[in-house]
Amino acid sequence: MSAPEFEVELASTGRLIPVARGQSVLSALREHGVDVVSSCEAGTCGTCQTRVLEGEVDHQDFVLDPEAQGEFMMICVSRARSGRLKLDL
């Protein structure tokens, strides 16, 4: 795996998951054995909606309105603008 572009912290355990350039958060989580529900993997269905506890998200989905974007992200397509995202997982 190439050098991580950012990290995802799992709030439940404090575990850090590296996310490489071009890799989805969903893919990185699965690669590290974290089971997350998803469906379309294109940012249109909302199945993988995850609460963001810390960090700045680069939203790439077609589901969340601006208010929801302040609290959630679609981990199948959206990325981090900060070096780390802490997710409610």
N, C-alpha and C positions, 0 to 999 in steps of 0.2 A: 504494500500500500504506500502511496506517496505521502509526503508530509501533510499533516492535517491543515485545513484551511481555518477550521474552528473546532471547538469542543462542545459536546452536549453533556451537561451534568444531570444525572438522575437524582431527583430530590429525595426519593425513598432510601437511597443507599449512599449517595455522594459519589458514585462511580462516574468516571469521565470517559466518554466515548469520542474518539477522534472522527471528524468528518472531513474527507478529502475533497479537493476541488473536483467538481463535477459529480459528486456522490450525494444522494439525498440523505436527509437525516434518517428517514425510514430505513433505507438500505444499510446505513452504518449501524443502526440499532440492531437490525436483524443479523448482520455480520458478527456482532458481538453477543449473540444469544438472547437479545431482548425481544420478547414476543409482543408485537403491536398489531392491532387490528387495522386493516386497510381494505380498500376495494378498488377504486378506479386508478389510483396512483398517478392522477393527472391534475389534482387540485380542483375537481369539480363536484365530488359527491359529499365531502365533509366527514367521511368515516374516520379518518385519522386525526381529526381535530384534537389538539393537545394544549393544555394550559401552559403558558409561559410564565415562570415565576421571576426570572431575571434575564437581562440581555435584550438586545435590539434585533428585531426580526425584519428580514427582507421578504415581504409577503409576495408570493407568486401565484396564489390561488385565485379561484373565481367564485368563492363561496362567502368568505367573511366580509361583513360590512366594516366600515372604519371603527365603529365602537367595539366590535368583537375582536378586531385586530389588536386592540390594546391589551387583550387578555389571552388570546389563543393563536395558534398557527396550524397550518396543514403541513405535517412533517413529510409528506410525500413530495412536495415541490418547493416549499419555502425554505429559506436559508438564514444565516445569521449575518448581521451587519457588525456585530461585536465579536470578540474573540471567543466568547462562551455564551451559551444559552443554558439556563437552568430550567428543566422541564418537570412538570408534575407527573413523573413516571417513577 
